[in-house]
Amino acid sequence: MNKKVQYADWGLVDYKQAWEQQEEIFNQIVALKIENRTKGLDQQTSNVLVFCEHPHVYTLGKSGLPENLLLDERGLEEKQASYYKINRGGDITYHGPGQIVGYPILDLDNFFTDIHLYLRTLEEAVILTLKDYGIQAGRYPGYTGVWLDADNDKARKICAMGVRCSRWVTMHGFAFNVNTDLDYFKNIVPCGIDDKDVTSMKRELGYEPDQQEVKLKLREHLATLFEMEIVL
């Protein structure tokens, strides 16, 4: 099993461009796995962890409802936002500057073949990162992602998740609100949940945490939990 993970920070990148780059890496890994199986080979598959930010964009997952986007084309133009229907699980979400978007493109045969454990492990890395800043977070039964005050009527989401997995290779991932402009969430029914709030580290802390520092802490927690060897 290859637990080496190539880390890449793509910075602020157009959503469609990042999606195409993800697909390219994903398809290469899947093709190698198919070749291994059909030819009886044992070539090592690679793993990649991407962090990035996107210009304002709304994305709708396969199970999502288009009516959960509350803007028409003109409204999108006014907000300078893009909109894409994509091939991950989950409903609608927002990506924008100040948010850490994580795309782990992993061959889970190198780690563990359990998609539920995979999601819980991603969540745990975010929970531990928030704990580093004194923010108590957890899970909301029946929903993916990371929540604050999930056990009462003040429940609010700080990290959304939506993944695709084929032949145990993952893509897409999570969106972690660090210094995100939360007003953009008012234009959607986030993740199809209309009675829960969305929050960010900035809102909870009352100041802007250093985005690069948060990335490093999050990457360290992911590496520890997945027993990854991060390659820079």
C-alpha positions as CSV (number, residue, x, y, z in Angstrom):
1,M,0.0,0.0,0.0
2,N,1.3,3.4,-0.9
3,K,0.6,5.9,1.8
4,K,2.6,8.7,0.2
5,V,0.3,11.6,-0.6
6,Q,1.4,14.4,-2.9
7,Y,0.2,17.7,-1.5
8,A,-0.7,20.6,-3.7
9,D,-2.1,24.1,-2.9
10,W,-3.7,25.4,-6.1
11,G,-4.5,28.8,-4.5
12,L,-7.5,30.7,-5.9
13,V,-8.6,28.7,-8.9
14,D,-11.6,28.7,-11.2
15,Y,-14.0,25.9,-10.2
16,K,-14.3,24.3,-13.6
17,Q,-10.5,24.3,-14.1
18,A,-10.1,22.6,-10.7
19,W,-12.8,20.1,-11.5
20,E,-11.1,19.2,-14.8
21,Q,-7.7,18.8,-13.1
22,Q,-9.3,16.6,-10.4
23,E,-10.9,14.4,-13.1
24,E,-7.6,14.0,-14.9
25,I,-5.8,12.8,-11.7
26,F,-8.8,10.6,-10.8
27,N,-9.0,9.0,-14.2
28,Q,-5.2,8.3,-14.2
29,I,-5.5,6.4,-10.9
30,V,-8.6,4.5,-12.0
31,A,-7.0,3.5,-15.3
32,L,-3.9,2.2,-13.5
33,K,-6.1,0.1,-11.2
34,I,-8.0,-1.3,-14.2
35,E,-4.7,-2.2,-15.9
36,N,-3.4,-3.8,-12.7
37,R,-6.5,-6.0,-12.5
38,T,-6.7,-6.9,-16.2
39,K,-3.0,-7.6,-16.6
40,G,-2.3,-9.1,-13.2
41,L,0.2,-6.2,-12.4
42,D,1.0,-4.6,-9.1
43,Q,1.8,-1.0,-10.0
44,Q,1.6,1.5,-7.2
45,T,-1.3,3.9,-7.4
46,S,-0.7,7.5,-6.4
47,N,-2.6,9.7,-3.9
48,V,-3.1,13.5,-4.1
49,L,-4.3,16.0,-1.5
50,V,-5.3,19.4,-3.0
51,F,-6.3,22.5,-1.0
52,C,-7.6,25.5,-2.9
53,E,-10.1,28.4,-2.9
54,H,-12.6,29.2,-5.6
55,P,-14.1,32.5,-6.9
56,H,-17.8,32.7,-6.0
57,V,-19.5,29.5,-7.2
58,Y,-22.6,27.4,-6.4
59,T,-22.4,23.6,-7.1
60,L,-25.3,21.1,-7.2
61,G,-24.6,17.4,-6.4
62,K,-26.3,14.5,-8.1
63,S,-29.1,14.2,-5.5
64,G,-29.6,17.9,-5.2
65,L,-32.7,19.9,-6.2
66,P,-32.2,22.8,-8.7
67,E,-34.8,24.9,-6.8
68,N,-32.4,25.0,-3.8
69,L,-30.5,27.7,-5.8
70,L,-32.5,30.9,-5.1
71,L,-30.9,33.0,-7.8
72,D,-31.7,33.2,-11.6
73,E,-29.1,33.9,-14.2
74,R,-29.3,37.7,-13.7
75,G,-29.0,37.2,-9.9
76,L,-25.9,35.1,-10.4
77,E,-24.4,37.8,-12.6
78,E,-25.1,40.4,-10.0
79,K,-23.3,38.3,-7.4
80,Q,-20.5,37.5,-9.8
81,A,-21.1,33.9,-9.1
82,S,-20.9,30.7,-11.3
83,Y,-23.2,27.7,-11.1
84,Y,-22.4,24.0,-12.0
85,K,-24.2,20.7,-11.7
86,I,-21.6,18.2,-10.8
87,N,-21.0,14.5,-10.2
88,R,-20.5,14.4,-6.4
89,G,-23.0,13.3,-3.8
90,G,-24.9,15.8,-1.8
91,D,-27.1,18.8,-2.6
92,I,-26.2,22.4,-3.3
93,T,-23.3,24.3,-1.7
94,Y,-21.3,27.5,-2.1
95,H,-17.5,27.9,-2.5
96,G,-15.7,31.3,-2.4
97,P,-12.7,33.1,-1.2
98,G,-11.8,32.6,2.5
99,Q,-12.9,29.0,2.4
100,I,-10.5,26.0,2.4
101,V,-11.7,23.6,-0.2
102,G,-10.1,20.1,0.1
103,Y,-9.9,17.6,-2.7
104,P,-8.4,14.3,-1.5
105,I,-7.9,12.2,-4.6
106,L,-7.0,9.0,-2.8
107,D,-6.9,5.3,-3.7
108,L,-8.6,4.0,-0.6
109,D,-7.1,0.6,-1.2
110,N,-4.0,2.3,0.1
111,F,-5.8,3.2,3.3
112,F,-9.1,1.5,4.1
113,T,-12.0,0.5,1.9
114,D,-14.9,2.0,3.9
115,I,-16.6,5.1,2.5
116,H,-18.4,5.9,5.8
117,L,-15.1,5.7,7.7
118,Y,-13.6,7.9,5.0
119,L,-16.2,10.6,5.5
120,R,-16.0,10.4,9.3
121,T,-12.2,10.7,9.1
122,L,-12.4,13.9,7.0
123,E,-14.9,15.3,9.5
124,E,-12.6,14.4,12.4
125,A,-9.7,16.3,10.9
126,V,-11.8,19.4,10.7
127,I,-13.1,18.9,14.3
128,L,-9.6,18.6,15.6
129,T,-8.5,21.7,13.6
130,L,-11.3,23.7,15.2
131,K,-10.4,22.3,18.6
132,D,-6.9,23.9,18.1
133,Y,-8.7,27.3,18.1
134,G,-10.9,26.5,21.0
135,I,-14.0,25.8,19.0
136,Q,-16.0,22.8,20.0
137,A,-17.5,21.0,17.0
138,G,-19.0,17.7,16.2
139,R,-21.4,15.8,14.0
140,Y,-25.1,16.1,13.4
141,P,-26.8,12.6,13.3
142,G,-28.1,11.8,9.8
143,Y,-26.0,14.5,8.1
144,T,-22.4,14.7,6.8
145,G,-20.1,17.6,7.6
146,V,-19.0,19.4,10.7
147,W,-21.4,21.2,13.0
148,L,-21.4,23.5,16.1
149,D,-24.1,23.0,18.7
150,A,-25.6,20.1,16.8
151,D,-27.5,19.0,19.9
152,N,-29.7,22.1,20.1
153,D,-31.6,24.7,18.1
154,K,-28.5,26.8,17.5
155,A,-27.0,24.1,15.2
156,R,-24.9,25.6,12.5
157,K,-22.7,24.0,9.8
158,I,-19.1,25.0,9.4
159,C,-17.9,22.4,6.9
160,A,-19.8,20.8,4.1
161,M,-18.9,17.5,2.4
162,G,-19.7,15.8,-0.9
163,V,-17.6,13.1,-2.4
164,R,-17.4,10.8,-5.4
165,C,-15.9,7.3,-5.1
166,S,-15.3,4.8,-7.9
167,R,-13.2,1.7,-7.7
168,W,-12.3,3.0,-4.2
169,V,-10.7,6.2,-5.7
170,T,-12.1,9.4,-4.3
171,M,-12.6,12.9,-5.6
172,H,-14.4,16.1,-4.6
173,G,-14.3,16.5,-0.8
174,F,-15.0,19.2,1.7
175,A,-15.6,23.0,2.0
176,F,-14.4,24.5,5.3
177,N,-15.6,28.0,6.2
178,V,-12.6,29.9,7.6
179,N,-13.0,33.5,6.5
180,T,-15.9,33.0,4.1
181,D,-18.4,35.7,3.2
182,L,-21.5,34.0,4.7
183,D,-23.9,36.3,2.9
184,Y,-23.5,34.1,-0.2
185,F,-25.2,31.2,1.6
186,K,-28.4,33.3,1.7
187,N,-28.9,32.6,-2.0
188,I,-29.3,28.9,-1.6
189,V,-30.8,26.3,0.7
190,P,-27.4,25.0,1.9
191,C,-27.1,21.2,1.4
192,G,-30.9,21.2,1.1
193,I,-31.3,22.0,4.8
194,D,-33.6,25.1,5.2
195,D,-33.8,25.3,9.0
196,K,-30.1,25.4,10.0
197,D,-27.6,28.2,10.0
198,V,-24.1,28.3,8.4
199,T,-21.1,29.7,10.2
200,S,-17.3,30.3,9.8
201,M,-14.3,30.4,12.0
202,K,-14.2,34.1,11.6
203,R,-17.7,34.5,12.9
204,E,-17.2,32.1,15.8
205,L,-13.8,33.6,16.9
206,G,-14.6,37.3,16.3
207,Y,-11.5,37.7,14.2
208,E,-9.9,36.4,11.0
209,P,-7.6,33.5,11.7
210,D,-4.6,33.1,9.5
211,Q,-5.8,31.0,6.5
212,Q,-2.4,29.5,5.9
213,E,-2.0,28.5,9.5
214,V,-5.4,26.8,9.5
215,K,-4.4,24.9,6.3
216,L,-1.2,23.6,7.9
217,K,-3.0,22.4,11.0
218,L,-5.7,20.7,8.9
219,R,-3.2,19.0,6.7
220,E,-1.3,17.7,9.8
221,H,-4.5,16.3,11.2
222,L,-5.4,14.6,7.9
223,A,-1.9,13.1,7.7
224,T,-2.1,11.7,11.3
225,L,-5.6,10.3,11.0
226,F,-5.0,8.6,7.6
227,E,-1.4,7.7,8.5
228,M,-0.3,9.6,5.3
229,E,3.2,10.5,4.4
230,I,2.8,14.0,3.0
231,V,5.1,14.8,0.0
232,L,5.5,18.5,-0.7
